Amino acid sequence: MSEKELLSLGKWAEKLELKANDLKKQVKELEIEPSKMKGKCAYYSEEDLKPALEKLK
């Protein structure tokens, strides 16, 4: 079983060629919870972000 890729919102924005602030705004509006927290850093899977990505398209 492969592990899902967990990245910060900034890294997802960079990878998907989106504006980080737009992605962060959608995540906040949709109240999407991160898959993992490490200290203050939040990590999301692409599956977690699907609703936000749909709104940004």
PQR file with spaces between the fields and no chain letter, atoms N, CA, C, O and H, PARSE charges and radii, in Angstrom:
ATOM       1  N    MET     1       0.840   -1.182    0.000 -0.4000 1.5000
ATOM       2  CA   MET     1       0.000    0.000    0.000 -0.0000 2.0000
ATOM       3  C    MET     1       0.885    1.245    0.000  0.5500 1.7000
ATOM       4  O    MET     1       1.801    1.366    0.813 -0.5500 1.4000
ATOM       5  N    SER     2       0.607    2.151   -0.903 -0.4000 1.5000
ATOM       6  CA   SER     2       1.426    3.357   -0.983 -0.0000 2.0000
ATOM       7  C    SER     2       0.892    4.426   -0.041  0.5500 1.7000
ATOM       8  O    SER     2      -0.316    4.557    0.154 -0.5500 1.4000
ATOM       9  H    SER     2      -0.138    2.053   -1.563  0.4000 1.0000
ATOM      10  N    GLU     3       1.802    5.176    0.531 -0.4000 1.5000
ATOM      11  CA   GLU     3       1.411    6.262    1.421 -0.0000 2.0000
ATOM      12  C    GLU     3       0.974    7.455    0.598  0.5500 1.7000
ATOM      13  O    GLU     3       1.518    7.721   -0.474 -0.5500 1.4000
ATOM      14  H    GLU     3       2.784    5.069    0.372  0.4000 1.0000
ATOM      15  N    LYS     4      -0.020    8.174    1.112 -0.4000 1.5000
ATOM      16  CA   LYS     4      -0.432    9.376    0.401 -0.0000 2.0000
ATOM      17  C    LYS     4       0.567   10.486    0.690  0.5500 1.7000
ATOM      18  O    LYS     4       1.126   10.580    1.783 -0.5500 1.4000
ATOM      19  H    LYS     4      -0.462    7.958    1.983  0.4000 1.0000
ATOM      20  N    GLU     5       0.772   11.311   -0.305 -0.4000 1.5000
ATOM      21  CA   GLU     5       1.736   12.397   -0.192 -0.0000 2.0000
ATOM      22  C    GLU     5       1.140   13.513    0.671  0.5500 1.7000
ATOM      23  O    GLU     5       0.051   14.013    0.388 -0.5500 1.4000
ATOM      24  H    GLU     5       0.318   11.235   -1.193  0.4000 1.0000
ATOM      25  N    LEU     6       1.854   13.891    1.711 -0.4000 1.5000
ATOM      26  CA   LEU     6       1.416   14.967    2.590 -0.0000 2.0000
ATOM      27  C    LEU     6       2.342   16.162    2.425  0.5500 1.7000
ATOM      28  O    LEU     6       3.554   16.057    2.616 -0.5500 1.4000
ATOM      29  H    LEU     6       2.739   13.486    1.941  0.4000 1.0000
ATOM      30  N    LEU     7       1.753   17.297    2.068 -0.4000 1.5000
ATOM      31  CA   LEU     7       2.520   18.519    1.879 -0.0000 2.0000
ATOM      32  C    LEU     7       1.802   19.679    2.544  0.5500 1.7000
ATOM      33  O    LEU     7       0.601   19.616    2.804 -0.5500 1.4000
ATOM      34  H    LEU     7       0.769   17.382    1.914  0.4000 1.0000
ATOM      35  N    SER     8       2.547   20.734    2.813 -0.4000 1.5000
ATOM      36  CA   SER     8       1.943   21.952    3.346 -0.0000 2.0000
ATOM      37  C    SER     8       1.159   22.631    2.225  0.5500 1.7000
ATOM      38  O    SER     8       1.339   22.304    1.052 -0.5500 1.4000
ATOM      39  H    SER     8       3.523   20.786    2.601  0.4000 1.0000
ATOM      40  N    LEU     9       0.296   23.568    2.582 -0.4000 1.5000
ATOM      41  CA   LEU     9      -0.492   24.274    1.566 -0.0000 2.0000
ATOM      42  C    LEU     9       0.403   25.025    0.585  0.5500 1.7000
ATOM      43  O    LEU     9       0.123   25.071   -0.613 -0.5500 1.4000
ATOM      44  H    LEU     9       0.149   23.834    3.535  0.4000 1.0000
ATOM      45  N    GLY    10       1.472   25.610    1.098 -0.4000 1.5000
ATOM      46  CA   GLY    10       2.402   26.321    0.225 -0.0000 2.0000
ATOM      47  C    GLY    10       3.038   25.405   -0.808  0.5500 1.7000
ATOM      48  O    GLY    10       3.180   25.779   -1.973 -0.5500 1.4000
ATOM      49  H    GLY    10       1.699   25.573    2.071  0.4000 1.0000
ATOM      50  N    LYS    11       3.423   24.204   -0.382 -0.4000 1.5000
ATOM      51  CA   LYS    11       4.044   23.243   -1.302 -0.0000 2.0000
ATOM      52  C    LYS    11       3.025   22.722   -2.312  0.5500 1.7000
ATOM      53  O    LYS    11       3.354   22.525   -3.482 -0.5500 1.4000
ATOM      54  H    LYS    11       3.307   23.901    0.564  0.4000 1.0000
ATOM      55  N    TRP    12       1.773   22.497   -1.859 -0.4000 1.5000
ATOM      56  CA   TRP    12       0.727   22.065   -2.798 -0.0000 2.0000
ATOM      57  C    TRP    12       0.476   23.157   -3.837  0.5500 1.7000
ATOM      58  O    TRP    12       0.347   22.866   -5.027 -0.5500 1.4000
ATOM      59  H    TRP    12       1.505   22.657   -0.909  0.4000 1.0000
ATOM      60  N    ALA    13       0.409   24.395   -3.395 -0.4000 1.5000
ATOM      61  CA   ALA    13       0.172   25.511   -4.316 -0.0000 2.0000
ATOM      62  C    ALA    13       1.285   25.572   -5.365  0.5500 1.7000
ATOM      63  O    ALA    13       1.019   25.746   -6.554 -0.5500 1.4000
ATOM      64  H    ALA    13       0.514   24.631   -2.429  0.4000 1.0000
ATOM      65  N    GLU    14       2.520   25.427   -4.916 -0.4000 1.5000
ATOM      66  CA   GLU    14       3.671   25.447   -5.827 -0.0000 2.0000
ATOM      67  C    GLU    14       3.594   24.287   -6.822  0.5500 1.7000
ATOM      68  O    GLU    14       3.788   24.472   -8.024 -0.5500 1.4000
ATOM      69  H    GLU    14       2.736   25.285   -3.950  0.4000 1.0000
ATOM      70  N    LYS    15       3.312   23.104   -6.311 -0.4000 1.5000
ATOM      71  CA   LYS    15       3.258   21.909   -7.155 -0.0000 2.0000
ATOM      72  C    LYS    15       2.125   21.995   -8.179  0.5500 1.7000
ATOM      73  O    LYS    15       2.284   21.561   -9.320 -0.5500 1.4000
ATOM      74  H    LYS    15       3.154   22.954   -5.335  0.4000 1.0000
ATOM      75  N    LEU    16       0.986   22.554   -7.773 -0.4000 1.5000
ATOM      76  CA   LEU    16      -0.178   22.629   -8.658 -0.0000 2.0000
ATOM      77  C    LEU    16      -0.265   23.954   -9.416  0.5500 1.7000
ATOM      78  O    LEU    16      -1.243   24.220  -10.115 -0.5500 1.4000
ATOM      79  H    LEU    16       0.857   22.906   -6.846  0.4000 1.0000
ATOM      80  N    GLU    17       0.763   24.772   -9.267 -0.4000 1.5000
ATOM      81  CA   GLU    17       0.849   26.068   -9.935 -0.0000 2.0000
ATOM      82  C    GLU    17      -0.355   26.956   -9.626  0.5500 1.7000
ATOM      83  O    GLU    17      -0.994   27.505  -10.524 -0.5500 1.4000
ATOM      84  H    GLU    17       1.558   24.556   -8.699  0.4000 1.0000
ATOM      85  N    LEU    18      -0.645   27.081   -8.333 -0.4000 1.5000
ATOM      86  CA   LEU    18      -1.725   27.931   -7.842 -0.0000 2.0000
ATOM      87  C    LEU    18      -1.132   29.013   -6.954  0.5500 1.7000
ATOM      88  O    LEU    18       0.016   28.916   -6.523 -0.5500 1.4000
ATOM      89  H    LEU    18      -0.126   26.635   -7.603  0.4000 1.0000
ATOM      90  N    LYS    19      -1.919   30.034   -6.688 -0.4000 1.5000
ATOM      91  CA   LYS    19      -1.499   31.050   -5.723 -0.0000 2.0000
ATOM      92  C    LYS    19      -1.756   30.493   -4.325  0.5500 1.7000
ATOM      93  O    LYS    19      -2.855   30.029   -4.022 -0.5500 1.4000
ATOM      94  H    LYS    19      -2.852   30.112   -7.038  0.4000 1.0000
ATOM      95  N    ALA    20      -0.737   30.543   -3.484 -0.4000 1.5000
ATOM      96  CA   ALA    20      -0.836   29.991   -2.135 -0.0000 2.0000
ATOM      97  C    ALA    20      -1.969   30.637   -1.343  0.5500 1.7000
ATOM      98  O    ALA    20      -2.696   29.946   -0.629 -0.5500 1.4000
ATOM      99  H    ALA    20       0.156   30.919   -3.730  0.4000 1.0000
ATOM     100  N    ASN    21      -2.127   31.962   -1.462 -0.4000 1.5000
ATOM     101  CA   ASN    21      -3.179   32.644   -0.707 -0.0000 2.0000
ATOM     102  C    ASN    21      -4.570   32.200   -1.133  0.5500 1.7000
ATOM     103  O    ASN    21      -5.468   32.097   -0.297 -0.5500 1.4000
ATOM     104  H    ASN    21      -1.536   32.523   -2.041  0.4000 1.0000
ATOM     105  N    ASP    22      -4.761   31.934   -2.422 -0.4000 1.5000
ATOM     106  CA   ASP    22      -6.062   31.458   -2.905 -0.0000 2.0000
ATOM     107  C    ASP    22      -6.386   30.089   -2.326  0.5500 1.7000
ATOM     108  O    ASP    22      -7.515   29.837   -1.905 -0.5500 1.4000
ATOM     109  H    ASP    22      -4.032   32.018   -3.101  0.4000 1.0000
ATOM     110  N    LEU    23      -5.394   29.207   -2.306 -0.4000 1.5000
ATOM     111  CA   LEU    23      -5.596   27.868   -1.768 -0.0000 2.0000
ATOM     112  C    LEU    23      -5.875   27.938   -0.269  0.5500 1.7000
ATOM     113  O    LEU    23      -6.788   27.276    0.225 -0.5500 1.4000
ATOM     114  H    LEU    23      -4.477   29.412   -2.648  0.4000 1.0000
ATOM     115  N    LYS    24      -5.097   28.733    0.452 -0.4000 1.5000
ATOM     116  CA   LYS    24      -5.297   28.875    1.900 -0.0000 2.0000
ATOM     117  C    LYS    24      -6.687   29.420    2.215  0.5500 1.7000
ATOM     118  O    LYS    24      -7.331   28.978    3.166 -0.5500 1.4000
ATOM     119  H    LYS    24      -4.355   29.271    0.052  0.4000 1.0000
ATOM     120  N    LYS    25      -7.146   30.379    1.417 -0.4000 1.5000
ATOM     121  CA   LYS    25      -8.467   30.970    1.622 -0.0000 2.0000
ATOM     122  C    LYS    25      -9.561   29.915    1.449  0.5500 1.7000
ATOM     123  O    LYS    25     -10.493   29.857    2.251 -0.5500 1.4000
ATOM     124  H    LYS    25      -6.622   30.739    0.644  0.4000 1.0000
ATOM     125  N    GLN    26      -9.459   29.092    0.425 -0.4000 1.5000
ATOM     126  CA   GLN    26     -10.460   28.048    0.181 -0.0000 2.0000
ATOM     127  C    GLN    26     -10.459   27.008    1.305  0.5500 1.7000
ATOM     128  O    GLN    26     -11.519   26.566    1.748 -0.5500 1.4000
ATOM     129  H    GLN    26      -8.702   29.139   -0.226  0.4000 1.0000
ATOM     130  N    VAL    27      -9.282   26.628    1.754 -0.4000 1.5000
ATOM     131  CA   VAL    27      -9.178   25.645    2.842 -0.0000 2.0000
ATOM     132  C    VAL    27      -9.838   26.196    4.111  0.5500 1.7000
ATOM     133  O    VAL    27     -10.539   25.473    4.819 -0.5500 1.4000
ATOM     134  H    VAL    27      -8.421   26.987    1.394  0.4000 1.0000
ATOM     135  N    LYS    28      -9.610   27.467    4.385 -0.4000 1.5000
ATOM     136  CA   LYS    28     -10.209   28.089    5.567 -0.0000 2.0000
ATOM     137  C    LYS    28     -11.727   28.180    5.433  0.5500 1.7000
ATOM     138  O    LYS    28     -12.453   27.855    6.372 -0.5500 1.4000
ATOM     139  H    LYS    28      -9.041   28.055    3.810  0.4000 1.0000
ATOM     140  N    GLU    29     -12.215   28.624    4.255 -0.4000 1.5000
ATOM     141  CA   GLU    29     -13.658   28.744    4.023 -0.0000 2.0000
ATOM     142  C    GLU    29     -14.362   27.396    4.143  0.5500 1.7000
ATOM     143  O    GLU    29     -15.452   27.311    4.709 -0.5500 1.4000
ATOM     144  H    GLU    29     -11.625   28.888    3.492  0.4000 1.0000
ATOM     145  N    LEU    30     -13.746   26.353    3.615 -0.4000 1.5000
ATOM     146  CA   LEU    30     -14.349   25.015    3.625 -0.0000 2.0000
ATOM     147  C    LEU    30     -14.060   24.247    4.914  0.5500 1.7000
ATOM     148  O    LEU    30     -14.540   23.129    5.103 -0.5500 1.4000
ATOM     149  H    LEU    30     -12.861   26.423    3.155  0.4000 1.0000
ATOM     150  N    GLU    31     -13.275   24.856    5.791 -0.4000 1.5000
ATOM     151  CA   GLU    31     -12.905   24.254    7.083 -0.0000 2.0000
ATOM     152  C    GLU    31     -12.320   22.855    6.917  0.5500 1.7000
ATOM     153  O    GLU    31     -12.710   21.912    7.606 -0.5500 1.4000
ATOM     154  H    GLU    31     -12.885   25.764    5.638  0.4000 1.0000
ATOM     155  N    ILE    32     -11.376   22.744    5.987 -0.4000 1.5000
ATOM     156  CA   ILE    32     -10.707   21.465    5.736 -0.0000 2.0000
ATOM     157  C    ILE    32      -9.644   21.237    6.798  0.5500 1.7000
ATOM     158  O    ILE    32      -8.798   22.096    7.045 -0.5500 1.4000
ATOM     159  H    ILE    32     -11.060   23.510    5.427  0.4000 1.0000
ATOM     160  N    GLU    33      -9.702   20.078    7.416 -0.4000 1.5000
ATOM     161  CA   GLU    33      -8.743   19.720    8.456 -0.0000 2.0000
ATOM     162  C    GLU    33      -7.527   19.024    7.838  0.5500 1.7000
ATOM     163  O    GLU    33      -7.681   18.245    6.897 -0.5500 1.4000
ATOM     164  H    GLU    33     -10.390   19.381    7.215  0.4000 1.0000
ATOM     165  N    PRO    34      -6.335   19.290    8.346 -0.5600 1.5000
ATOM     166  CA   PRO    34      -5.135   18.631    7.821  0.2800 2.0000
ATOM     167  C    PRO    34      -5.094   17.149    8.190  0.5500 1.7000
ATOM     168  O    PRO    34      -5.677   16.725    9.188 -0.5500 1.4000
ATOM     169  N    SER    35      -4.405   16.383    7.378 -0.4000 1.5000
ATOM     170  CA   SER    35      -4.211   14.957    7.661 -0.0000 2.0000
ATOM     171  C    SER    35      -3.259   14.754    8.826  0.5500 1.7000
ATOM     172  O    SER    35      -3.366   13.781    9.573 -0.5500 1.4000
ATOM     173  H    SER    35      -3.931   16.727    6.567  0.4000 1.0000
ATOM     174  N    LYS    36      -2.317   15.696    8.971 -0.4000 1.5000
ATOM     175  CA   LYS    36      -1.283   15.543    9.999 -0.0000 2.0000
ATOM     176  C    LYS    36      -0.819   16.916   10.458  0.5500 1.7000
ATOM     177  O    LYS    36      -0.706   17.851    9.665 -0.5500 1.4000
ATOM     178  H    LYS    36      -2.230   16.486    8.364  0.4000 1.0000
ATOM     179  N    MET    37      -0.559   17.016   11.727 -0.4000 1.5000
ATOM     180  CA   MET    37       0.027   18.225   12.300 -0.0000 2.0000
ATOM     181  C    MET    37       1.380   17.845   12.875  0.5500 1.7000
ATOM     182  O    MET    37       1.522   16.820   13.541 -0.5500 1.4000
ATOM     183  H    MET    37      -0.651   16.257   12.371  0.4000 1.0000
ATOM     184  N    LYS    38       2.362   18.679   12.612 -0.4000 1.5000
ATOM     185  CA   LYS    38       3.696   18.470   13.184 -0.0000 2.0000
ATOM     186  C    LYS    38       4.101   19.815   13.757  0.5500 1.7000
ATOM     187  O    LYS    38       4.543   20.708   13.033 -0.5500 1.4000
ATOM     188  H    LYS    38       2.246   19.512   12.070  0.4000 1.0000
ATOM     189  N    GLY    39       3.946   19.948   15.065 -0.4000 1.5000
ATOM     190  CA   GLY    39       4.137   21.247   15.696 -0.0000 2.0000
ATOM     191  C    GLY    39       3.026   22.164   15.228  0.5500 1.7000
ATOM     192  O    GLY    39       1.849   21.837   15.377 -0.5500 1.4000
ATOM     193  H    GLY    39       3.587   19.223   15.653  0.4000 1.0000
ATOM     194  N    LYS    40       3.383   23.309   14.664 -0.4000 1.5000
ATOM     195  CA   LYS    40       2.386   24.233   14.130 -0.0000 2.0000
ATOM     196  C    LYS    40       2.126   24.017   12.643  0.5500 1.7000
ATOM     197  O    LYS    40       1.250   24.659   12.064 -0.5500 1.4000
ATOM     198  H    LYS    40       4.339   23.575   14.543  0.4000 1.0000
ATOM     199  N    CYS    41       2.880   23.118   12.028 -0.4000 1.5000
ATOM     200  CA   CYS    41       2.770   22.895   10.583 -0.0000 2.0000
ATOM     201  C    CYS    41       1.662   21.896   10.271  0.5500 1.7000
ATOM     202  O    CYS    41       1.562   20.837   10.890 -0.5500 1.4000
ATOM     203  H    CYS    41       3.592   22.596   12.498  0.4000 1.0000
ATOM     204  N    ALA    42       0.831   22.263    9.293 -0.4000 1.5000
ATOM     205  CA   ALA    42      -0.264   21.405    8.858 -0.0000 2.0000
ATOM     206  C    ALA    42       0.084   20.783    7.513  0.5500 1.7000
ATOM     207  O    ALA    42       0.572   21.464    6.611 -0.5500 1.4000
ATOM     208  H    ALA    42       0.912   23.124    8.790  0.4000 1.0000
ATOM     209  N    TYR    43      -0.171   19.484    7.387 -0.4000 1.5000
ATOM     210  CA   TYR    43       0.111   18.761    6.162 -0.0000 2.0000
ATOM     211  C    TYR    43      -1.175   18.146    5.625  0.5500 1.7000
ATOM     212  O    TYR    43      -1.947   17.536    6.364 -0.5500 1.4000
ATOM     213  H    TYR    43      -0.567   18.931    8.120  0.4000 1.0000
ATOM     214  N    TYR    44      -1.386   18.318    4.324 -0.4000 1.5000
ATOM     215  CA   TYR    44      -2.609   17.870    3.669 -0.0000 2.0000
ATOM     216  C    TYR    44      -2.277   16.889    2.555  0.5500 1.7000
ATOM     217  O    TYR    44      -1.212   16.960    1.941 -0.5500 1.4000
ATOM     218  H    TYR    44      -0.758   18.813    3.724  0.4000 1.0000
ATOM     219  N    SER    45      -3.211   15.968    2.304 -0.4000 1.5000
ATOM     220  CA   SER    45      -3.086   15.093    1.138 -0.0000 2.0000
ATOM     221  C    SER    45      -3.861   15.738   -0.004  0.5500 1.7000
ATOM     222  O    SER    45      -4.677   16.633    0.218 -0.5500 1.4000
ATOM     223  H    SER    45      -4.076   15.910    2.802  0.4000 1.0000
ATOM     224  N    GLU    46      -3.606   15.287   -1.212 -0.4000 1.5000
ATOM     225  CA   GLU    46      -4.334   15.828   -2.360 -0.0000 2.0000
ATOM     226  C    GLU    46      -5.829   15.519   -2.214  0.5500 1.7000
ATOM     227  O    GLU    46      -6.679   16.307   -2.630 -0.5500 1.4000
ATOM     228  H    GLU    46      -2.944   14.560   -1.392  0.4000 1.0000
ATOM     229  N    GLU    47      -6.131   14.380   -1.627 -0.4000 1.5000
ATOM     230  CA   GLU    47      -7.531   13.992   -1.390 -0.0000 2.0000
ATOM     231  C    GLU    47      -8.218   14.977   -0.439  0.5500 1.7000
ATOM     232  O    GLU    47      -9.382   15.325   -0.637 -0.5500 1.4000
ATOM     233  H    GLU    47      -5.441   13.740   -1.289  0.4000 1.0000
ATOM     234  N    ASP    48      -7.498   15.423    0.589 -0.4000 1.5000
ATOM     235  CA   ASP    48      -8.046   16.406    1.534 -0.0000 2.0000
ATOM     236  C    ASP    48      -8.422   17.696    0.819  0.5500 1.7000
ATOM     237  O    ASP    48      -9.414   18.341    1.157 -0.5500 1.4000
ATOM     238  H    ASP    48      -6.552   15.140    0.750  0.4000 1.0000
ATOM     239  N    LEU    49      -7.626   18.059   -0.163 -0.4000 1.5000
ATOM     240  CA   LEU    49      -7.773   19.361   -0.824 -0.0000 2.0000
ATOM     241  C    LEU    49      -8.725   19.343   -2.022  0.5500 1.7000
ATOM     242  O    LEU    49      -8.964   20.389   -2.625 -0.5500 1.4000
ATOM     243  H    LEU    49      -6.820   17.535   -0.438  0.4000 1.0000
ATOM     244  N    LYS    50      -9.267   18.189   -2.377 -0.4000 1.5000
ATOM     245  CA   LYS    50     -10.136   18.103   -3.558 -0.0000 2.0000
ATOM     246  C    LYS    50     -11.247   19.145   -3.567  0.5500 1.7000
ATOM     247  O    LYS    50     -11.442   19.799   -4.592 -0.5500 1.4000
ATOM     248  H    LYS    50      -9.073   17.339   -1.887  0.4000 1.0000
ATOM     249  N    PRO    51     -11.993   19.332   -2.463 -0.5600 1.5000
ATOM     250  CA   PRO    51     -13.070   20.344   -2.491  0.2800 2.0000
ATOM     251  C    PRO    51     -12.538   21.755   -2.776  0.5500 1.7000
ATOM     252  O    PRO    51     -13.172   22.515   -3.509 -0.5500 1.4000
ATOM     253  N    ALA    52     -11.413   22.102   -2.220 -0.4000 1.5000
ATOM     254  CA   ALA    52     -10.823   23.429   -2.444 -0.0000 2.0000
ATOM     255  C    ALA    52     -10.339   23.569   -3.881  0.5500 1.7000
ATOM     256  O    ALA    52     -10.505   24.622   -4.497 -0.5500 1.4000
ATOM     257  H    ALA    52     -10.898   21.485   -1.624  0.4000 1.0000
ATOM     258  N    LEU    53      -9.745   22.516   -4.411 -0.4000 1.5000
ATOM     259  CA   LEU    53      -9.233   22.563   -5.787 -0.0000 2.0000
ATOM     260  C    LEU    53     -10.379   22.681   -6.790  0.5500 1.7000
ATOM     261  O    LEU    53     -10.246   23.349   -7.815 -0.5500 1.4000
ATOM     262  H    LEU    53      -9.610   21.660   -3.911  0.4000 1.0000
ATOM     263  N    GLU    54     -11.507   22.029   -6.489 -0.4000 1.5000
ATOM     264  CA   GLU    54     -12.682   22.132   -7.358 -0.0000 2.0000
ATOM     265  C    GLU    54     -13.156   23.582   -7.451  0.5500 1.7000
ATOM     266  O    GLU    54     -13.504   24.056   -8.532 -0.5500 1.4000
ATOM     267  H    GLU    54     -11.615   21.486   -5.656  0.4000 1.0000
ATOM     268  N    LYS    55     -13.170   24.279   -6.326 -0.4000 1.5000
ATOM     269  CA   LYS    55     -13.632   25.666   -6.297 -0.0000 2.0000
ATOM     270  C    LYS    55     -12.667   26.608   -7.017  0.5500 1.7000
ATOM     271  O    LYS    55     -13.083   27.647   -7.530 -0.5500 1.4000
ATOM     272  H    LYS    55     -12.887   23.894   -5.448  0.4000 1.0000
ATOM     273  N    LEU    56     -11.400   26.255   -7.059 -0.4000 1.5000
ATOM     274  CA   LEU    56     -10.393   27.120   -7.681 -0.0000 2.0000
ATOM     275  C    LEU    56     -10.336   26.948   -9.205  0.5500 1.7000
ATOM     276  O    LEU    56      -9.739   27.775   -9.894 -0.5500 1.4000
ATOM     277  H    LEU    56     -11.062   25.411   -6.642  0.4000 1.0000
ATOM     278  N    LYS    57     -10.937   25.906   -9.723 -0.4000 1.5000
ATOM     279  CA   LYS    57     -10.901   25.670  -11.179 -0.0000 2.0000
ATOM     280  C    LYS    57     -11.931   26.504  -11.896  0.5500 1.7000
ATOM     281  O    LYS    57     -12.041   26.432  -13.120 -0.5500 1.4000
ATOM     282  H    LYS    57     -11.422   25.234   -9.162  0.4000 1.0000
